[in-house]
């Protein structure tokens, strides 16, 4: 029993509780607005975890969080759109892996932040009437871009926010798409030899509290007026974009 409750040597019980609380709050936020929780959780975990374990641990927690959100909101997933999107994503990942190069991280943050601001605030043509090639191209382009910029969530949800007229479809379909992408990332870390076993008790606790947050956030999403969701979405995406730009500028100047 004690082994099931054991923590990695780097983690105290107080830090473990803090991580579980952060998982609950950020999962709830993402369930309500579709985005923001993953970036927020990564920032919080950066203060509490060693750098060497941050990305793989965050990846598996996000896999669990998105899987829980997709499960709870499964009736709103646009399955046909998702299938075509993922087909394009597979091609984008394979092609991106062949051409990926080491680019300046500071410049990428600034460019990604600027791209998000333009996409969120410019009046783009509605995608509701777009054909299947558009969905596949979106999956290809965002996944290919993720091989260079890393942050896939904001890129993917922008496509779905423009595509779906109903907020629950936006959040649910985005969650399902991110399940696939995080699964690939976790598999890559496992093949690279990351020792997930010693983190399993903490990961299980964070995924469980994250699922509780998803249930709470999903209730808020269901009760939220469509206009309030769209406004909140724009505010969250704008803040994320500005944060990326500020970090990029700080890194460039530093």
Secondary structure as GFF3:
##gff-version 3
##sequence-region A 1 254
A	DSSP	alpha_helix	13	33	.	.	.	ID=ss1
A	DSSP	alpha_helix	37	48	.	.	.	ID=ss2
A	DSSP	alpha_helix	51	72	.	.	.	ID=ss3
A	DSSP	three_ten_helix	74	76	.	.	.	ID=ss4
A	DSSP	alpha_helix	79	99	.	.	.	ID=ss5
A	DSSP	alpha_helix	105	121	.	.	.	ID=ss6
A	DSSP	alpha_helix	132	149	.	.	.	ID=ss7
A	DSSP	alpha_helix	153	163	.	.	.	ID=ss8
A	DSSP	alpha_helix	167	191	.	.	.	ID=ss9
A	DSSP	three_ten_helix	197	199	.	.	.	ID=ss10
A	DSSP	alpha_helix	200	223	.	.	.	ID=ss11
A	DSSP	alpha_helix	226	253	.	.	.	ID=ss12
###
